[in-house]
Amino acid sequence: MPATLPRSLKTLGNAKAWTRAALHLTNAPTKPLVLYGATGCGKTEGVRTLAKAMNFTLMELDGVDADDTDQLLEWIARTRVVKHLHGPVLLLLDDFESFTIDARARIVKCLTGPSQGPAKRLAPVVITCTQLRHPDMKGLSPFPSVRLFSPNQHTCTEWFASKGFSPSWLRRHEDLLLLGDLRRLRTALDWRARTSTVGPTAAPDRSLSANAFESS
């Protein structure tokens, strides 16, 4: 795991969860890991940030991109065993709910079946979903899982205030701060940047907001 957890994975909470994920990728990389939590809690961007910190080349796929299940399974199998020119690979199957029922069942079977080649050469896999306890996600039950929580209103408000956001902006987005929906807050930030400033300070750097928001 990285010597220190990236700052963006500590800022809005879930530091313990991301530490567990990093330890899993270090100590049990051949066994898929499931990350689950509410929409906008930072699953996808968190995996991207963690992959970069751990020097993985991230390969992402979600159900929208998976038109043919046979090709999908072939891609997963090939990605796990092929040595990437830019270093070790981390495979992200994002938003598992977006895959078809047939694809989900066959993916789980593929990931739990006999190893393809030496186990130590298999690239690690992270699967994200929203509700792990939903009946449609029961196929993921054999895999280790880590739950992410949406940051609470107080944590979100303090973070934005520390970055120079005006009290009027905080009041106007109080509903999203209450929900801890980082994805919608990111959209609000993008809109803020496009419409100049709200309050006395300039809009913060977009790359900072992308990391620190969605990577709770």
Summary of the structure (lengths in Angstrom):
residues: 216
radius of gyration: 18.5
end to end distance: 17.6
largest distance: 59.7
contacts: 658
relative contact order: 0.19
helix: 50%
strand: 11%
